[in-house]
Amino acid sequence: MFTQMQVYVFDNTLDGLLTAVFDSFFLHQQPEYLLVEGEQLPLFADEPHRVVTDGEKAERVWKGLEKYLSKDGLHMITISWLSEERALNQPLFNFICKVFRLKIKNIERNASDPDVLEVRNTCRRVLHEQLRMKQFIRFQKAKDGTYLAVVSPDHNVLPLITDHFQDRFNDQSWLIYDAKRHYGYYYDGKTVIHVTFMDEASVPFDLSNGKMNADVLSENDKLFQDLWRTYFKAICIKERMNPKKQLSDMPHRYWKYMTEKN
């Protein structure tokens, strides 16, 4: 005789996950699996509970978290969620449930707990990539004075870096576009605006490598790009080349959008 497992299915949103936590306590259940809609159900699973995302329920859960977690703990949840890693769903769900069941202040500091550790490590990976984005983003200048950068990070880090570029380039208009997630942020010199393109095929730049079309690229920028490539090659000392170290500091997945590598 087999014991059937309790499974929850949700829409893969943070509000949906928080709603699943609410339902878990309301129904007095502790599901063994939290799956995304469309994922394969495990063998011997009971009829799954389908979580209907509810903003009010999610807000109640979040307000409850504010009572037990520090700002760093809340930050850990929101940042880790930007990883978009499916493997995070179960440990994050378990972690949030433990906050309410154990009612221990600052449980997010308990690195000996496997769920807490997984959420913390995921948060670190996201923060590490947002740092790399600040280092590796390369802008091109259009004839109208707008600066463009195309990126395709593993994690959804654009919301974490816009403040940095708004502060650093506050007297310039710029667009940073995530080709993987099909959205970006445009700064007009005053306000940062979330943007998407209805028809990406018609945009004046190549999403595969980030290069701006020649007819819209500033003539000065083309010269600066050539100068930058020349400088990059000139400072490279062949005898001191260390490809392994270079790949560690500058992973290959970023190269296609970097001027000095194209």
Rosetta blueprint (number, residue, H / E / L):
1 M L
2 F L
3 T L
4 Q L
5 M E
6 Q L
7 V E
8 Y E
9 V E
10 F E
11 D L
12 N L
13 T L
14 L H
15 D H
16 G H
17 L H
18 L H
19 T H
20 A H
21 V H
22 F H
23 D H
24 S H
25 F H
26 F H
27 L L
28 H L
29 Q L
30 Q L
31 P L
32 E L
33 Y E
34 L E
35 L E
36 V E
37 E L
38 G L
39 E L
40 Q L
41 L L
42 P L
43 L L
44 F L
45 A E
46 D L
47 E L
48 P L
49 H E
50 R E
51 V L
52 V L
53 T L
54 D L
55 G H
56 E H
57 K H
58 A H
59 E H
60 R H
61 V H
62 W H
63 K H
64 G H
65 L H
66 E H
67 K H
68 Y H
69 L L
70 S L
71 K H
72 D H
73 G H
74 L H
75 H H
76 M H
77 I H
78 T H
79 I H
80 S H
81 W H
82 L L
83 S L
84 E L
85 E L
86 R H
87 A H
88 L H
89 N H
90 Q H
91 P H
92 L H
93 F H
94 N H
95 F H
96 I H
97 C H
98 K H
99 V H
100 F H
101 R H
102 L H
103 K L
104 I L
105 K L
106 N L
107 I H
108 E H
109 R H
110 N L
111 A L
112 S L
113 D L
114 P H
115 D H
116 V H
117 L H
118 E H
119 V H
120 R H
121 N H
122 T H
123 C H
124 R H
125 R H
126 V H
127 L H
128 H H
129 E H
130 Q H
131 L H
132 R H
133 M H
134 K H
135 Q H
136 F H
137 I L
138 R L
139 F L
140 Q E
141 K E
142 A E
143 K L
144 D L
145 G L
146 T L
147 Y E
148 L E
149 A E
150 V E
151 V E
152 S L
153 P L
154 D L
155 H L
156 N L
157 V L
158 L H
159 P H
160 L H
161 I H
162 T H
163 D H
164 H H
165 F H
166 Q H
167 D H
168 R H
169 F L
170 N L
171 D L
172 Q L
173 S L
174 W E
175 L E
176 I E
177 Y E
178 D E
179 A L
180 K L
181 R L
182 H L
183 Y E
184 G E
185 Y E
186 Y E
187 Y E
188 D L
189 G L
190 K L
191 T L
192 V E
193 I E
194 H E
195 V E
196 T L
197 F L
198 M L
199 D L
200 E H
201 A H
202 S H
203 V L
204 P L
205 F E
206 D L
207 L L
208 S L
209 N L
210 G L
211 K L
212 M E
213 N L
214 A L
215 D L
216 V L
217 L E
218 S L
219 E H
220 N H
221 D H
222 K H
223 L H
224 F H
225 Q H
226 D H
227 L H
228 W H
229 R H
230 T H
231 Y H
232 F H
233 K H
234 A H
235 I L
236 C L
237 I L
238 K H
239 E H
240 R H
241 M L
242 N L
243 P H
244 K H
245 K H
246 Q H
247 L H
248 S H
249 D H
250 M L
251 P L
252 H H
253 R H
254 Y H
255 W H
256 K H
257 Y H
258 M L
259 T H
260 E H
261 K H
262 N L
